[in-house]
Amino acid sequence: MVPVPPPLAAYVGKYVYDEVDGTRFLNHPQVHAAIEAAVPTGDVRDILYTRDAVVTPIMKMGKKFFIHVVLSQRMVVM
């Protein structure tokens, strides 16, 4: 039996590598699918999966979730 991932709202205030019910935010099926669809290949996608790139906890505004990622000394909102 495949475990059911937690709701995305459970990750608000946590960092992307914090686990909720045994699943990290970036490994959550919905998040992983959204990243793969938005950035199918390349350095930008690879940076998203790098532990040191994400510098803020997960935030939610309306129905959207946000993280801040550092790319070449610049802050980028994803």
N, C-alpha and C positions, 0 to 999 in steps of 0.2 A: 504494500500500500504506500503510495506517495503522499508525504505529509502536505497539508494545505498551508501555503505561505500566509503570514500574517497580513492584515490590511496595511496599506502603505502609510496611513496616518500614524501607525504605531512607531514609525521611525522619526517623526518630527522631534527635533531637539537632540537627536543622536548623530553620531558621525557615520559615514558610509560603511565603515568596517566594524561598527558595533553590531552585535547579533540581537535579533528579536526572534524568539522561539526557534533559535538555531539557524536563522537565515540572515545573512548580511544584506544591506540595502542593494548593493550592486549585483548581488546574486539572485535577487528577487526576480521571478520570471517576468513580471510586467516591466520592471526597470531595465532588465537585461534586453528585452525585446525592443523597448523604446530607444535605448542607446544604439543597438545594432541597426535599427531602421533609420535613425537620424545620422549616424556616422558609421557606415558599413565597414570601412577599413581605414587604416592609416594611423599616423602619429597622434592625432587628436583623440581618437577613440582609445588608443593604448594609454595615453596620459590619464584618461578618466579612471582606468583600472589600476593606477599607481597609487599606493597608499599615501605618499607624501604630497600629491597634487591637490587633494581636497583639504581646504583649510578652515571650513566652517561646519557647524552642525547642519543637518537637513532642515530646511524651512518650508513652510507651506503658505501660499497666498491664494485664496479661493480654492480652485481645484488643482492648482499646479504646485509641484514640488521643486525646490531650488537648492543647489549647492554652489559654492564658489570654488573654482578651480584656478590654480596658478599656472599660467603658460608663459614662459620666458619673462618672468618678473612682472607680468600684468595680471590683473584679476579679471576673470571672465565668468559671467553668470551663465549657467547651463540650466 
